[in-house]
Amino acid sequence: MPALALSPAVDLGGAGARDGQSHIQSVETVQALQARIDALQRTRLDSRLMPTHEALADLLPDGGLREGATYALSPSSALVMALLAGPSQAGSWCGVIGMPEFGVEAAESVGIDLDRLVLVPHPGDAWLTVTASIADALGIVVVRPGRAASDGAIAKLAGRLRERGSTLLVLGPWPQAEAMISLTESRWSGLGDGHGYLSEREVTVTVSSKRGGRPRSGRLMMPDAELGIRRLDRGVAADRARERWQGSPELARQVG
């Protein structure tokens, strides 16, 4: 919270007057501070979260993908699909722009509803215009940017996302992204002695928030042969969830 600037007390000529003035200013300061806290709490509560797959939710700064926000991703179709799975299963329309390699069969296997999926594989130089137009109608949009966009165009898109409540996932770095979500340490399994198919992939997902603090990492099976997406370090995820509930009276009331 930004510091609240306090004005020095004014000397009114006597000790009693000074004490009275100090008391009045103290009351006004407390009231002003309470108003600031209430406003910040309302803003935080009004910032809704997209339904996010439970295997990923605790890694994100707010416990999920925030509506109207932008997130930068490492270029991974598997990571994109994992992040789209939760919103899609909850009924959100999803858009994927500039990813011709995005496989619908793999998307369906992790729970993405193909009936509410819009694909624009080759937007060309109009990628930013296409993204802004699709964000007007869809809840969550993924884009691989083409040529660089101006700061003004990016700021205009950010305002449009906030107005519509759409969430944007960008492959690659992006100014003012809420967090950077990266996929590393990938290891496939499923092959036998010279036969079989690659069926499961163990990865590390790391999230670095723009608010600072230590990056959060989790081990996942993505894909998992049975569940599509599965968290391996589940004990760590449960501990983080308890920490969030204990630190938020509002969440404690909801889950209590």
NUTOR-90881 format. One record per residue (C-alpha): x negated, y, z negated; chain; residue number from 1; residue in three letters. Coordinates in steps of 0.1 Angstrom, whole numbers, always signed. Each point is the difference from the previous one (the first is absolute). Layout:
X	Y	Z	A	NUM	ALA
...
REM end
This chain:
+0	+0	+0	A	1	MET
-14	+35	+8	A	2	PRO
-10	+20	-30	A	3	ALA
+26	+24	-13	A	4	LEU
-15	+35	-3	A	5	ALA
+7	+16	-34	A	6	LEU
+0	+38	-6	A	7	SER
-17	+13	-31	A	8	PRO
+23	+13	-28	A	9	ALA
+7	+37	+0	A	10	VAL
-8	+19	-32	A	11	ASP
+32	+18	-11	A	12	LEU
-17	+18	-29	A	13	GLY
+6	-22	-31	A	14	GLY
-7	-35	-12	A	15	ALA
+37	-9	-2	A	16	GLY
+6	+14	+35	A	17	ALA
-30	-20	+13	A	18	ARG
+13	-32	-16	A	19	ASP
+35	+6	+14	A	20	GLY
-13	+7	+34	A	21	GLN
-23	-31	-1	A	22	SER
+30	-21	-10	A	23	HIS
+21	+13	+28	A	24	ILE
-28	-7	+25	A	25	GLN
-6	-35	-14	A	26	SER
+37	-8	+5	A	27	VAL
+0	+14	+35	A	28	GLU
-32	-19	+8	A	29	THR
+15	-33	-12	A	30	VAL
+32	+7	+20	A	31	GLN
-20	+8	+32	A	32	ALA
-21	-31	-5	A	33	LEU
+30	-22	-5	A	34	GLN
+16	+15	+32	A	35	ALA
-32	-9	+19	A	36	ARG
+0	-35	-13	A	37	ILE
+37	-5	+8	A	38	ASP
-6	+13	+36	A	39	ALA
-29	-24	+5	A	40	LEU
+19	-29	-14	A	41	GLN
+30	+7	+23	A	42	ARG
-23	+3	+30	A	43	THR
-16	-34	-9	A	44	ARG
+33	-17	-6	A	45	LEU
+15	+14	+32	A	46	ASP
-30	-14	+21	A	47	SER
+15	-33	+10	A	48	ARG
-20	-31	+7	A	49	LEU
+4	-23	+30	A	50	MET
+6	-36	-10	A	51	PRO
-35	-15	+1	A	52	THR
-11	-36	-1	A	53	HIS
-7	-10	-36	A	54	GLU
-34	-13	+10	A	55	ALA
-11	+35	+9	A	56	LEU
+21	+24	-21	A	57	ALA
-22	+2	-31	A	58	ASP
-30	+10	+22	A	59	LEU
+16	+32	+12	A	60	LEU
-1	+33	-19	A	61	PRO
+37	+1	-8	A	62	ASP
+7	-37	-1	A	63	GLY
+12	+1	+36	A	64	GLY
+1	+19	+33	A	65	LEU
+14	+35	-6	A	66	ARG
+27	+14	+23	A	67	GLU
-13	+30	+20	A	68	GLY
-37	-9	-6	A	69	ALA
-28	-11	+23	A	70	THR
-24	-28	-6	A	71	TYR
-33	-8	+19	A	72	ALA
-6	-36	+8	A	73	LEU
-30	-20	+12	A	74	SER
+8	-13	+35	A	75	PRO
+16	-34	-9	A	76	SER
+32	-14	+15	A	77	SER
+3	-23	-31	A	78	ALA
-2	+29	-23	A	79	LEU
+26	+19	+20	A	80	VAL
+24	-29	-1	A	81	MET
-5	-5	-37	A	82	ALA
+10	+36	-7	A	83	LEU
+30	-1	+24	A	84	LEU
+13	-32	-15	A	85	ALA
+15	+15	-32	A	86	GLY
+18	+29	+17	A	87	PRO
+13	-22	+29	A	88	SER
+14	-26	-24	A	89	GLN
+18	+28	-19	A	90	ALA
+17	+11	+32	A	91	GLY
-23	+28	+13	A	92	SER
-6	+5	+37	A	93	TRP
-38	-1	+8	A	94	CYS
-19	+14	+29	A	95	GLY
-34	-10	+13	A	96	VAL
-18	+23	+25	A	97	ILE
-32	-5	+19	A	98	GLY
-5	-37	-11	A	99	MET
+4	-22	+31	A	100	PRO
-16	-29	-19	A	101	GLU
+28	+1	-26	A	102	PHE
+15	-36	+1	A	103	GLY
+37	-3	-6	A	104	VAL
-3	-37	-9	A	105	GLU
-25	+7	-27	A	106	ALA
+21	+30	-12	A	107	ALA
+31	-22	-3	A	108	GLU
-20	-26	-20	A	109	SER
-8	+25	-28	A	110	VAL
+36	+11	-2	A	111	GLY
+4	+30	+24	A	112	ILE
+34	+2	+15	A	113	ASP
-5	+2	+38	A	114	LEU
+36	+14	+5	A	115	ASP
-12	+31	-18	A	116	ARG
-34	+3	+15	A	117	LEU
-9	+26	+27	A	118	VAL
-33	-5	+20	A	119	LEU
-17	+27	+22	A	120	VAL
-31	-18	+11	A	121	PRO
-14	+26	+23	A	122	HIS
+10	+36	-9	A	123	PRO
-30	+15	+17	A	124	GLY
-9	+36	-7	A	125	ASP
+36	+6	-13	A	126	ALA
-6	-21	-31	A	127	TRP
+5	+29	-24	A	128	LEU
+33	+11	+17	A	129	THR
+12	-36	+1	A	130	VAL
-9	-5	-37	A	131	THR
+19	+32	-10	A	132	ALA
+31	-10	+20	A	133	SER
+1	-36	-14	A	134	ILE
-6	+13	-36	A	135	ALA
+32	+20	+4	A	136	ASP
+20	-33	+2	A	137	ALA
-20	-27	-17	A	138	LEU
-10	-5	-36	A	139	GLY
-36	-11	+5	A	140	ILE
-23	+5	+30	A	141	VAL
-34	-14	+8	A	142	VAL
-22	+18	+25	A	143	VAL
-35	-5	+15	A	144	ARG
-9	+36	+11	A	145	PRO
-12	+7	+35	A	146	GLY
-19	+32	+6	A	147	ARG
-6	+24	-29	A	148	ALA
+29	+22	-12	A	149	ALA
-3	+36	-12	A	150	SER
+3	+9	-36	A	151	ASP
+32	+19	+7	A	152	GLY
+16	-30	+17	A	153	ALA
-10	-22	-29	A	154	ILE
+15	+24	-25	A	155	ALA
+32	+3	+20	A	156	LYS
+3	-38	+1	A	157	LEU
-6	-2	-38	A	158	ALA
+29	+25	-5	A	159	GLY
+22	-20	+22	A	160	ARG
-7	-32	-20	A	161	LEU
+8	+17	-33	A	162	ARG
+32	+14	+14	A	163	GLU
+12	-34	+14	A	164	ARG
-14	-21	-28	A	165	GLY
-19	-22	+25	A	166	SER
-33	-18	-10	A	167	THR
-29	+1	+25	A	168	LEU
-28	-26	+1	A	169	LEU
-30	+11	+21	A	170	VAL
-27	-23	+13	A	171	LEU
-32	+18	-8	A	172	GLY
-8	+32	-20	A	173	PRO
+27	+26	-4	A	174	TRP
-1	+35	-17	A	175	PRO
+19	+2	-33	A	176	GLN
+8	-37	+0	A	177	ALA
+15	-11	-33	A	178	GLU
-24	-30	-1	A	179	ALA
-24	-20	+21	A	180	MET
+10	-37	+2	A	181	ILE
-27	-23	+12	A	182	SER
-4	-37	+7	A	183	LEU
-33	-17	-6	A	184	THR
-17	-33	-9	A	185	GLU
+21	-21	+24	A	186	SER
-3	-38	-1	A	187	ARG
+21	-23	+22	A	188	TRP
+8	-37	-9	A	189	SER
+19	-28	+16	A	190	GLY
-25	-16	+23	A	191	LEU
-10	-36	-7	A	192	GLY
-30	-19	+14	A	193	ASP
+2	+14	+35	A	194	GLY
+38	+0	+2	A	195	HIS
+30	+18	-14	A	196	GLY
+11	+37	+0	A	197	TYR
-8	+31	-19	A	198	LEU
+29	+3	-24	A	199	SER
-9	+22	-29	A	200	GLU
-21	+30	-6	A	201	ARG
-14	+13	-33	A	202	GLU
-7	+37	-1	A	203	VAL
-7	+28	-24	A	204	THR
+22	+31	+3	A	205	VAL
-14	+32	-16	A	206	THR
+19	+32	-5	A	207	VAL
-18	+34	-6	A	208	SER
+24	+28	-10	A	209	SER
-6	+37	+8	A	210	LYS
+8	+7	-36	A	211	ARG
-34	-16	-10	A	212	GLY
-6	-27	-25	A	213	GLY
-14	-34	+6	A	214	ARG
+11	-18	+32	A	215	PRO
+23	-30	-7	A	216	ARG
-6	-33	+17	A	217	SER
+19	-33	+2	A	218	GLY
-6	-34	+15	A	219	ARG
+28	-13	+23	A	220	LEU
+8	-28	+24	A	221	MET
+11	+18	+31	A	222	MET
+13	-20	+17	A	223	PRO
+10	-28	-24	A	224	ASP
+11	-32	+16	A	225	ALA
+32	-1	-21	A	226	GLU
+8	+34	-13	A	227	LEU
-13	+23	+27	A	228	GLY
-17	+23	-26	A	229	ILE
-12	-12	-34	A	230	ARG
-19	+18	-28	A	231	ARG
-29	-21	-14	A	232	LEU
-10	+22	-31	A	233	ASP
+36	+1	-13	A	234	ARG
-11	+4	-36	A	235	GLY
-17	+33	+9	A	236	VAL
+31	+12	+18	A	237	ALA
+23	-8	-30	A	238	ALA
-23	+19	-24	A	239	ASP
+1	+31	+23	A	240	ARG
+38	-2	+1	A	241	ALA
+1	+0	-38	A	242	ARG
-23	+30	-2	A	243	GLU
+22	+20	+24	A	244	ARG
+31	-9	-21	A	245	TRP
-16	+9	-33	A	246	GLN
-13	+33	+14	A	247	GLY
+35	+10	+14	A	248	SER
+30	+3	-24	A	249	PRO
+23	+1	+31	A	250	GLU
-14	-33	+14	A	251	LEU
+1	-15	-35	A	252	ALA
+37	+8	-3	A	253	ARG
+7	-14	+35	A	254	GLN
-17	-33	-7	A	255	VAL
+8	-2	-37	A	256	GLY
REM end
